[in-house]
Amino acid sequence: MIYLDNAATTMHKPQAVIDAVVNAMSTFGNASRGAHEGALTSSRVIYRTRAKLAAFFGCPSSEQVIFTCNATEALNIALMGLFEPGDHVISTEMEHNSVLRPLYRLQNEHGVSLDLVPADRTGRIDPAEIERRIRPETKAIVCTHASNLTGNRNDLTRIGRIAEDHGLLFVVDASQTAGAAYINMEEMKISVLCFTGHKSLMGPQGTGGLCIRGDIPIRPFKVGGSGVQSFLTVQPPEYPTRLEAGTLNGHGIAGLSAAIDYINETGREVIEAKETALMMRFYRGVKDVPGVTVYGDFSTEDRSPVVSLNIWDLDSALVADELAQTYEIATRAGAHCAPLMHRALGTEQQGAVRFSFGWFNTEDETDRAIEAVREIAERGRPE
Amino acid sequence: MTRYYILFENYDQGLALHDLLDQEGVKNRIAPAPAVTHGRLCCGMSLLVEAGELEAAKACIERHHAVYFDIVGLEDQLRSRRDRYC
């Protein structure tokens, strides 16, 4: 199978990640529970992984790196824990449902008002439109680093400057970029960075987290066992315990730790350059094929390695199925949990077929995918 | 003999100081936090240092502004195993 669904998850992992998980499964006790060797082995790995992530993302305080199951959980913790009734939040139409649904919930159930900056026909937003919507009661800007549908990235440095100039929190969903794209919370003035471990970071599923910059007290989303301060009737207030009730996914975090090592050893820039080159190779190979419509802005290569397209008016699910069944190419069809982006692109009915590239893809695989698109376009040409 | 326990509010604080003490060659060992001094910290971890290392540990804490909750001294509650080395 040619795996081109890396925006959903990177299916192929570095061997070191697999080895780390397997090793952890026979050596890890429960982290932060006890002081015997098993408990300390997992505690140490988790402690060091926080430090690696803090360094990787430019988060000043490693104890403010919080582990979660995925980016969705991280976003829920951040968004449900930051806002009060009467607060106003600005977000964008580029968002995934992992941002939109918590924000709608805050709007519908918690008295938070919401403004969504519209995306243009290429799926991009204008940061000036964010600034234009700031009101006295605005508390935060919440936005994705890159669209999971078009791959276009937001200019975090510019948006972060807007947030800082107006004294706002800046919450970033880095699901599509963490691991491959440059992110520095200090430089970009990011208050809370939410990430997943199983996409560009190439770690195991069930890993993710949020990094918190500075003194930002987020209310605990869940409370319970912490391994410390058992007689407190509330969740201990110190980070990371404050937001980490229950046993962590130590085995997964061991894999994530190995994944960060792999990226650092390989070079994040090297990985990003290869993925970008494959994406642009594919884009150039399909953009002029009769019947093919490619979505998003390709005028810049500062984008995530995603190419979404449609062929004639064929149902995107049928195209993805044909790619899988006849060409053994794995892609993702449908709405990609990004309803507002599909509305902006005019693809609500048809959906789109997303090709997303990863570190383990090759030029040969990319060329075979181009050829498959050409053949399907020819076979699907209207009579 | 009195043993000294450095107490923390969570494992991350404790592991951070453990690294610093190790780097500076101050003998210490991770141990379960004793329950009798600050009950609310029980279940957590502590760093156990012998009396002779206590001042070095305090100096290390001060130099690095390391976060900790308290330092408590406790008498050994177990008799040593007299037959152990026989």
HADDOCK unambig.tbl for C-alpha pairs under 7 A between the chains (distance, minus, plus):
assign (segid A and resid 32 and name CA) (segid B and resid 11 and name CA) 5.80 0.50 0.50
assign (segid A and resid 32 and name CA) (segid B and resid 44 and name CA) 6.99 0.50 0.50
assign (segid A and resid 33 and name CA) (segid B and resid 44 and name CA) 6.98 0.50 0.50
assign (segid A and resid 34 and name CA) (segid B and resid 32 and name CA) 5.97 0.50 0.50
assign (segid A and resid 34 and name CA) (segid B and resid 43 and name CA) 6.76 0.50 0.50
assign (segid A and resid 34 and name CA) (segid B and resid 44 and name CA) 6.72 0.50 0.50
assign (segid A and resid 34 and name CA) (segid B and resid 45 and name CA) 6.78 0.50 0.50
assign (segid A and resid 35 and name CA) (segid B and resid 30 and name CA) 6.30 0.50 0.50
assign (segid A and resid 35 and name CA) (segid B and resid 31 and name CA) 5.27 0.50 0.50
assign (segid A and resid 35 and name CA) (segid B and resid 32 and name CA) 5.23 0.50 0.50
assign (segid A and resid 35 and name CA) (segid B and resid 45 and name CA) 6.33 0.50 0.50
assign (segid A and resid 47 and name CA) (segid B and resid 12 and name CA) 6.27 0.50 0.50
assign (segid A and resid 63 and name CA) (segid B and resid 12 and name CA) 6.54 0.50 0.50
assign (segid A and resid 227 and name CA) (segid B and resid 43 and name CA) 5.79 0.50 0.50
assign (segid A and resid 227 and name CA) (segid B and resid 44 and name CA) 6.01 0.50 0.50
assign (segid A and resid 228 and name CA) (segid B and resid 9 and name CA) 6.95 0.50 0.50
assign (segid A and resid 228 and name CA) (segid B and resid 10 and name CA) 6.12 0.50 0.50
assign (segid A and resid 228 and name CA) (segid B and resid 41 and name CA) 5.99 0.50 0.50
assign (segid A and resid 228 and name CA) (segid B and resid 42 and name CA) 6.39 0.50 0.50
assign (segid A and resid 228 and name CA) (segid B and resid 43 and name CA) 5.06 0.50 0.50
assign (segid A and resid 228 and name CA) (segid B and resid 44 and name CA) 4.38 0.50 0.50
assign (segid A and resid 229 and name CA) (segid B and resid 40 and name CA) 4.69 0.50 0.50
assign (segid A and resid 229 and name CA) (segid B and resid 41 and name CA) 4.33 0.50 0.50
assign (segid A and resid 229 and name CA) (segid B and resid 42 and name CA) 5.86 0.50 0.50
assign (segid A and resid 229 and name CA) (segid B and resid 43 and name CA) 6.67 0.50 0.50
assign (segid A and resid 229 and name CA) (segid B and resid 44 and name CA) 6.88 0.50 0.50
assign (segid A and resid 230 and name CA) (segid B and resid 40 and name CA) 6.23 0.50 0.50
assign (segid A and resid 230 and name CA) (segid B and resid 42 and name CA) 6.63 0.50 0.50
assign (segid A and resid 230 and name CA) (segid B and resid 43 and name CA) 6.67 0.50 0.50
assign (segid A and resid 231 and name CA) (segid B and resid 40 and name CA) 5.19 0.50 0.50
assign (segid A and resid 232 and name CA) (segid B and resid 40 and name CA) 6.42 0.50 0.50
assign (segid A and resid 241 and name CA) (segid B and resid 10 and name CA) 6.87 0.50 0.50
